[in-house]
Amino acid sequence: MKGIMQDWPLTVDKLLEQARLINPTREIVTRRVSGEIVRTNYAAVYDHSKQVSSALLDEGIQLGDRVATLGWNSARHMETWYGTMGIGAVLHTINPRLHPDQIAWIANHAEDKVLVFDTTFLPIIEAIKDKLETVKTFVIYAGADDMPENTLGAVPYDLWIDGRSTDVRWGDFPEDTACGLCYTSGTTGNPKGVLYSHRSNVLHTLVTMSKDAMGMGADDVVLPVVPMFHANAWGLALSCPGTGASMVMPGAQMDGASIYELLDSEKVTITAAVPTVWLLLLQYLRENNLKLPHLKKVIIGGSAIPENILRAFEQDFEVDVIHAWGMTETSPLGTLGTLPPHLMDADIDTRMAQKLKQGRPPFGVELKVVDDEGNEQPRDGKSSGKLLVRGAAIAAGYFKGDGGNVLDENGFFDTGDVANLDEFGTMQITDRAKDVIKSGGEWISSIDIENIAVGHPKVANAAAIGIYHPKWDERPLLIIQAAEGESPTKEEVLASLEGKIAKWWTPDDVQFVEEIPLGATGKINKLKLREMFKDYTLPTA
């Protein structure tokens, strides 16, 4: 027997429709590439999104066709999102931090037909234009007055949608229709495409709205520093319209001064980004003796949060920090570090220790940890193993079948992370499977070593990798990028680890580099570091 309820397909256009009907005047503020601050609202963004749909239909875009963007966070970019998805086309957000050859490969693999991008990325697109096999239409986020000269035959975005009809039917398709396409960063082999559905994106949005997740409401002002070209901008470009929260789009400027200016002038209450952004902001705040009177919540993800950043926001600036974990394949939120009820009144050190972990999965996400034979590990907060995940917004495979079958016999996806779970479901990542340092048959957590090392005042960034050792198979090498104007010594760095890690975890050596390489998503590029130090011999070997 079935229930007698209405069939109301979960399609993402309904999120912007909600904003237009219930919160039409809530603002979307954008700092454009030029530095200019422009203001619009949900009602106007809705109309412009419909005009994008009309423009795409006139270009011959049909259900399932891919439309690509290379864009910073902006109202125009949002209009492209909804204008594309509303008609059942697939929004393909491309990460501009990838190598140009990878961008061309991804666009061809996706068979993108239209490419819309910010002026910042014009040199990249012109350099690869002859490699783009399927793109027929180029659109630049610009008006007639600031349209750059180009060799693409590109049209300015404002003119492209100007005068177009807003009478376009949205959502006239099943909820399992493909909605968005985002490629993994491809640290091993070619990038693989994660193909989201309307249903999965709407369910993910509902998850993010809950109090123990991001928990925003119509009275919030949200600054998504996390880019819209990376893993759905952690869902904020969908959940903000769904709740009616005002949005502040930072564009291309991510330095401490620029982020602080927007936080302060727009009275931002919630913001989200990777740890490196918050490190720059903290430096700016301290150098200029500034406070954050309006900010209530900071969501930090992308990589593990160093304790010094966590404590600074919580204790010095009285801002609630939520540590989040996820990946492109999880849409991306998998766990969030809001405090569980039994620790709400715990002492500060206990709360900080909890918040340094990756947090607990919301409803709709199931986690388990297994050993190499697939046996589930006890939830004791100690037993580590491969982290597996399944749920309503978790990938079941990759676009065009790349990578083959990625699910186990119970429908779980292997995240590639090594983690443990405690009795309350709190997950803590101890390493990436491919980054684990295995010494004498025992695991050493590179993450723990890195987080402690980066807390040293003379250290800007730190990375630990395994180096061949004739006796122990591998031993850790700690690689340090010094803070500006500082010259830490090997002895100083190793001393900062004493008493905080097991003695046998202590790196066998410390090497200093001008800059630790980062990947396309801002994470440390261990692959490149291993290549840099492939011929290095440990002094203990």
C-alpha positions in Angstrom: 0.0 0.0 0.0 1.3 3.4 -0.9 0.7 6.7 0.9 -1.8 9.1 -0.6 0.5 12.2 -0.9 1.2 14.6 -3.7 4.0 14.0 -6.2 6.3 17.0 -5.7 9.6 16.3 -7.4 12.7 17.5 -5.5 14.3 19.8 -8.1 16.7 22.6 -7.2 14.8 25.3 -9.1 12.2 25.1 -6.2 14.9 26.5 -3.8 15.2 29.7 -5.8 11.5 29.8 -6.3 11.1 29.7 -2.5 13.5 32.7 -2.2 11.6 34.7 -4.8 8.3 34.1 -3.2 9.2 34.3 0.5 12.4 36.4 0.7 12.5 38.4 -2.5 14.3 41.4 -1.1 17.1 39.6 0.7 20.3 40.8 -0.8 23.1 39.2 -2.7 26.2 41.3 -2.5 29.1 40.7 -4.9 32.6 42.0 -5.1 33.3 41.8 -8.8 36.7 41.0 -10.3 37.2 44.8 -10.8 36.7 45.3 -7.1 33.4 47.0 -7.5 30.7 46.1 -5.0 27.3 45.4 -6.6 24.0 44.6 -5.0 21.0 42.6 -6.1 18.3 40.4 -4.5 16.6 37.0 -4.9 13.8 38.4 -7.0 16.2 39.9 -9.5 18.5 36.8 -9.5 15.4 34.7 -10.2 14.5 36.8 -13.3 18.0 36.8 -14.6 18.3 33.0 -14.1 15.2 32.6 -16.2 16.8 34.8 -18.9 19.9 32.5 -18.7 17.6 29.6 -19.4 16.1 31.4 -22.4 19.6 32.2 -23.7 20.7 28.5 -23.3 17.5 27.3 -25.1 18.2 29.6 -27.9 21.7 28.1 -28.1 20.1 24.7 -28.6 20.8 23.4 -25.1 18.6 20.5 -24.3 17.9 18.2 -21.3 21.2 16.6 -20.1 23.5 18.9 -22.1 26.5 20.2 -20.2 27.0 23.9 -19.5 30.4 24.8 -18.0 31.5 27.7 -15.8 34.8 29.0 -14.6 33.7 31.6 -12.2 34.3 33.2 -8.8 31.5 33.4 -6.3 29.1 36.0 -7.6 25.4 36.7 -8.3 26.0 36.2 -12.0 27.5 32.8 -11.4 24.4 31.9 -9.3 22.2 32.9 -12.1 24.1 30.6 -14.4 23.7 27.8 -11.9 19.9 28.1 -11.7 19.4 29.0 -15.3 21.2 25.8 -16.4 19.7 23.4 -13.8 16.2 24.8 -14.1 15.8 23.5 -17.7 17.3 20.1 -16.9 20.8 20.9 -18.4 23.8 19.9 -16.3 25.8 22.5 -14.6 29.5 21.7 -14.9 31.6 23.8 -12.5 35.3 23.6 -13.5 38.1 24.4 -11.0 40.3 27.1 -12.6 43.2 26.1 -10.3 43.7 22.9 -12.3 46.4 22.8 -15.0 45.1 24.3 -18.3 45.6 20.9 -20.0 43.4 19.3 -17.3 40.8 22.0 -17.8 40.7 21.2 -21.5 40.6 17.4 -20.8 37.7 17.8 -18.4 35.7 20.1 -20.7 36.1 17.6 -23.5 35.3 14.6 -21.3 32.2 16.3 -20.1 31.3 17.4 -23.7 30.6 20.9 -22.6 28.7 22.9 -25.2 28.6 26.4 -23.5 31.4 27.9 -21.4 30.7 30.9 -19.1 33.6 32.4 -17.3 35.1 35.4 -15.4 37.5 37.8 -17.1 40.3 36.5 -14.8 40.3 33.2 -16.7 40.4 34.6 -20.3 44.1 33.9 -20.7 43.5 30.2 -19.7 40.6 29.8 -22.1 42.4 31.5 -25.0 45.4 29.3 -24.5 43.4 26.1 -24.7 40.7 27.2 -27.2 42.0 25.0 -30.0 41.9 21.9 -27.6 38.2 22.5 -26.7 36.4 20.0 -29.0 32.7 20.5 -28.1 32.4 24.1 -26.8 30.5 26.2 -29.3 29.6 29.3 -27.3 31.8 31.4 -25.0 30.2 33.9 -22.6 32.3 36.2 -20.3 30.9 37.6 -17.1 31.0 41.3 -18.2 28.9 44.1 -19.6 29.3 46.0 -22.9 31.5 48.6 -21.2 34.0 46.2 -19.5 34.1 43.4 -22.1 37.7 42.4 -22.8 39.0 41.9 -26.3 39.3 38.2 -27.1 39.9 35.8 -29.9 37.0 33.5 -28.9 34.1 35.3 -30.4 32.8 35.5 -26.8 29.8 37.6 -25.9 29.3 39.6 -22.7 27.0 38.0 -20.1 24.9 41.0 -19.5 24.1 41.4 -23.2 23.7 37.7 -23.7 20.7 37.6 -21.3 19.5 41.2 -21.9 15.9 41.3 -23.1 15.4 37.6 -23.0 12.1 36.1 -21.9 11.5 35.0 -18.3 8.6 32.9 -19.4 10.5 29.6 -19.2 9.2 26.4 -17.6 11.5 25.0 -14.9 11.6 21.6 -13.3 9.6 19.7 -15.9 11.5 16.5 -15.4 11.9 13.7 -12.9 13.8 14.4 -9.7 16.6 11.9 -10.5 17.5 14.0 -13.5 21.2 14.9 -13.6 21.8 18.3 -12.1 25.5 19.1 -11.6 28.8 17.7 -12.6 32.0 18.3 -10.6 35.3 16.5 -11.3 37.7 15.3 -8.6 41.1 17.0 -8.6 42.8 14.0 -10.2 45.9 13.6 -8.0 46.1 10.0 -9.3 45.3 9.6 -13.0 42.7 11.7 -14.8 40.0 13.5 -12.9 36.7 11.6 -12.5 33.3 13.3 -12.8 30.7 13.2 -9.9 27.2 13.6 -11.4 24.7 14.9 -8.9 21.0 14.6 -9.3 18.3 17.1 -8.5 17.0 14.8 -5.7 20.5 14.4 -4.1 21.2 18.1 -4.2 17.8 19.0 -2.6 18.2 16.3 0.1 21.8 17.6 0.8 20.4 21.1 1.1 17.8 20.0 3.6 20.6 18.3 5.6 22.7 21.5 5.7 19.8 23.6 7.0 19.6 21.6 10.3 20.8 23.1 13.6 23.5 20.5 14.0 24.8 21.2 10.5 25.2 24.8 9.1 21.9 25.9 10.7 21.3 29.1 8.8 18.0 31.0 8.7 16.5 34.0 6.8 18.0 36.4 9.3 21.6 35.3 8.6 24.1 36.9 6.3 26.3 34.2 4.8 29.8 34.7 3.2 30.7 31.6 1.1 34.5 32.0 0.7 34.5 28.3 -0.4 34.3 28.6 -4.2 31.3 27.8 -6.2 33.6 25.8 -8.5 34.5 23.3 -5.8 32.1 20.6 -4.6 28.9 22.6 -4.8 30.3 25.5 -2.6 29.6 23.1 0.3 25.9 23.5 -0.7 25.6 27.2 0.3 24.5 28.4 -3.2 21.5 26.1 -2.7 20.8 26.3 1.1 21.0 30.1 1.3 18.1 30.7 -1.2 16.3 27.8 0.4 16.3 29.5 3.8 16.3 33.1 2.5 19.7 33.9 4.1 21.4 37.0 2.5 24.6 36.2 0.6 27.9 38.0 0.3 30.0 36.9 -2.6 33.8 37.7 -2.3 34.8 37.3 -5.9 38.5 36.7 -6.5 39.9 38.5 -3.4 40.6 36.1 -0.6 43.3 38.0 1.4 42.7 38.8 5.0 41.9 42.5 4.5 39.3 41.9 1.8 37.6 39.1 3.7 37.5 41.2 6.9 36.1 44.2 5.0 33.1 42.2 3.8 32.6 40.4 7.2 32.5 43.8 8.9 30.7 46.0 6.4 28.0 43.5 5.5 27.6 42.2 9.1 28.2 38.6 8.1 26.9 36.0 10.7 28.1 32.8 9.0 31.1 32.1 6.8 32.8 29.0 5.3 36.3 28.3 3.9 39.4 26.2 4.1 41.9 26.7 7.0 44.4 28.7 4.9 41.9 31.5 4.4 41.2 31.7 8.1 44.9 31.8 8.9 45.3 34.8 6.7 42.3 36.5 8.3 43.6 35.8 11.8 47.0 37.4 10.9 45.2 40.5 9.6 43.0 40.7 12.7 45.9 40.5 15.1 48.1 42.9 13.1 45.4 45.5 13.2 43.9 44.8 16.6 40.4 44.1 15.1 37.4 42.2 16.4 34.5 40.3 14.7 31.4 41.6 16.5 28.8 40.3 14.0 30.2 36.9 13.1 28.6 33.9 14.9 29.8 30.8 13.1 32.8 29.8 11.0 32.6 26.5 9.1 36.1 25.1 8.3 36.7 22.2 6.0 38.8 21.0 3.1 41.7 19.9 5.4 42.2 19.4 9.1 42.0 22.5 11.3 45.1 23.4 13.3 44.4 23.9 17.0 45.8 27.4 17.1 43.2 28.6 14.5 40.4 26.8 16.4 41.3 28.3 19.8 41.8 31.8 18.3 38.3 32.0 16.8 36.6 30.4 19.8 38.5 32.1 22.7 39.8 35.4 21.3 37.0 36.2 18.9 34.0 34.3 20.5 33.1 32.7 17.2 31.7 29.2 17.1 33.9 27.0 14.9 32.4 24.0 13.1 34.9 21.6 11.7 33.4 19.8 8.6 34.6 16.9 6.5 33.4 15.8 3.1 34.5 15.2 -0.5 33.2 15.8 -4.0 31.6 12.4 -3.9 29.6 13.2 -0.8 28.0 16.4 -2.2 30.2 17.3 -0.1 29.1 17.4 3.6 29.8 14.1 5.4 30.3 15.1 9.0 30.1 18.3 11.0 31.7 19.2 14.3 28.9 20.7 16.3 29.2 19.6 19.9 27.2 16.6 21.0 24.8 17.2 24.0 27.0 15.4 26.6 29.9 17.8 25.9 28.0 21.1 25.8 29.1 22.0 29.4 32.5 20.4 29.3 35.7 22.3 30.1 37.4 24.3 27.3 40.1 21.7 26.6 37.6 18.9 26.3 35.5 20.9 23.9 38.5 21.9 21.8 39.7 18.3 21.6 36.2 17.3 20.4 36.1 20.1 17.8 39.5 19.1 16.4 37.8 15.9 15.2 35.8 15.8 12.0 32.5 15.5 13.7 29.3 13.5 13.4 27.3 12.6 10.3 23.9 14.2 9.9 20.8 12.1 9.1 21.2 10.9 5.5 24.9 9.9 5.9 26.0 6.5 7.2 29.7 5.9 8.2 31.6 2.8 9.1 35.2 1.9 9.6 36.6 -1.5 8.4 40.0 -3.3 8.5 41.8 -4.5 5.4 39.6 -7.7 5.4 36.4 -5.7 5.5 35.6 -6.4 9.2 33.8 -3.5 10.9 35.9 -1.9 13.6 34.6 -1.2 17.1 33.3 2.3 17.7 35.7 3.0 20.5 37.4 6.2 19.2 40.7 4.3 18.8 40.3 1.5 16.3 41.3 2.9 12.9 40.6 1.6 9.4 39.2 2.4 6.0 36.4 4.9 6.2 33.3 3.9 4.2 30.2 6.0 3.6 26.7 5.7 2.0 23.7 7.9 1.9 21.1 9.9 0.0 23.7 12.3 -1.6 26.7 10.0 -2.0 28.1 9.0 -5.4 27.2 5.5 -6.6 29.8 5.8 -9.4 31.6 8.2 -11.8 30.5 9.9 -15.0 30.8 7.7 -18.1 31.6 4.7 -15.8 35.1 5.8 -15.1 36.7 3.9 -12.2 34.3 1.0 -12.6 32.3 -0.2 -9.6 33.1 1.9 -6.6 30.6 0.4 -4.1 31.1 -2.6 -1.9 28.5 -5.4 -1.6 26.5 -3.3 1.0 26.5 -0.1 -1.1 29.3 1.7 0.8 31.8 4.0 -0.9 35.5 3.8 0.1 36.5 7.4 0.9 40.2 6.7 0.8 40.5 8.1 4.3 41.7 6.2 7.4 39.6 7.1 10.5 38.0 6.0 13.7 34.5 6.4 15.2 33.5 6.7 18.8 30.4 5.5 20.6 28.6 8.8 19.8 29.4 8.6 16.1 32.2 11.2 16.2 34.6 10.5 13.3 38.3 11.4 13.4 40.4 11.1 10.3 43.9 9.9 11.1 45.2 10.0 7.5 44.5 9.5 3.8 45.0 5.9 2.9 47.6 6.9 0.3 49.4 9.3 2.8 49.7 6.9 5.7 53.2 6.5 6.9 53.7 2.8 7.8 56.8 2.3 10.0 57.7 -1.1 11.3 54.1 -2.3 10.4 52.5 0.4 12.5 50.7 3.5 11.2 51.9 7.0 11.9 49.4 9.9 11.3 50.9 12.6 9.1 47.9 14.8 10.0 48.7 14.8 13.7 52.3 15.7 13.1 51.4 18.5 10.6 48.8 20.0 12.9 51.2 20.3 15.8 54.0 21.6 13.7 51.9 24.3 12.0 51.0 25.6 15.5 54.6 26.8 15.9 54.7 30.6 15.6 57.6 30.4 13.1 55.9 27.9 10.8 53.5 28.9 8.0 52.7 25.4 6.7 53.9 21.8 7.4 53.7 18.4 5.6 54.8 15.0 6.7 55.6 12.2 4.2 57.0 8.7 4.4 60.6 8.2 3.2 62.1 4.8 2.5 64.0 3.3 5.5 66.0 0.0 5.2 65.0 -1.2 8.7 61.5 0.3 9.3 60.3 0.4 5.7 59.2 4.0 6.1 60.0 6.9 8.4 58.5 10.3 8.5 60.1 13.4 7.0 58.7 16.7 8.1 58.7 19.5 5.5 58.4 23.1 6.7 57.5 26.3 5.1 58.6 29.1 7.4 56.4 32.0 8.3 57.2 35.3 6.7 60.4 36.8 8.2 61.1 33.7 10.3 63.9 31.1 10.2 63.0 28.2 12.4 65.6 25.5 13.1 65.2 21.7 12.9 65.7 21.6 16.7 62.9 24.2 17.3 60.4 22.3 15.2 61.1 18.9 16.7 61.0 20.4 20.2 57.4 21.6 19.5 56.4 17.9 18.9 57.8 16.6 22.2 55.2 15.2 24.5 52.4 15.7 22.0 53.0 12.6 19.8 54.3 9.1 20.5 58.1 9.2 20.6 58.5 6.8 17.7 56.3 9.1 15.5 59.0 11.8 15.8 60.2 12.6 12.2 63.7 11.4 11.4 64.5 14.7 9.8 63.2 18.2 9.0 63.6 19.9 5.6 62.7 23.5 4.7 61.2 24.7 1.5 60.2 28.1 0.2 56.7 27.0 -0.4 54.8 23.8 0.2 52.9 22.9 -3.0 49.1 23.0 -2.8 46.7 21.1 -5.1 43.7 22.6 -7.0 41.5 22.5 -3.9 44.0 24.2 -1.6 45.1 20.9 0.1 48.8 20.0 0.4 49.9 18.2 -2.7 51.7 15.1 -1.2 52.2 13.7 -4.7 54.4 16.6 -5.7 56.2 16.5 -2.3 57.0 12.8 -2.8 58.3 13.6 -6.2 60.4 16.5 -4.9 62.0 14.2 -2.2 62.1 10.9 -4.2 65.9 10.9 -4.1 66.2 12.1 -0.5 68.0 9.8 2.0 67.1 10.0 5.7 70.1 10.6 8.0 68.9 7.6 10.1 69.2 5.3 7.0 
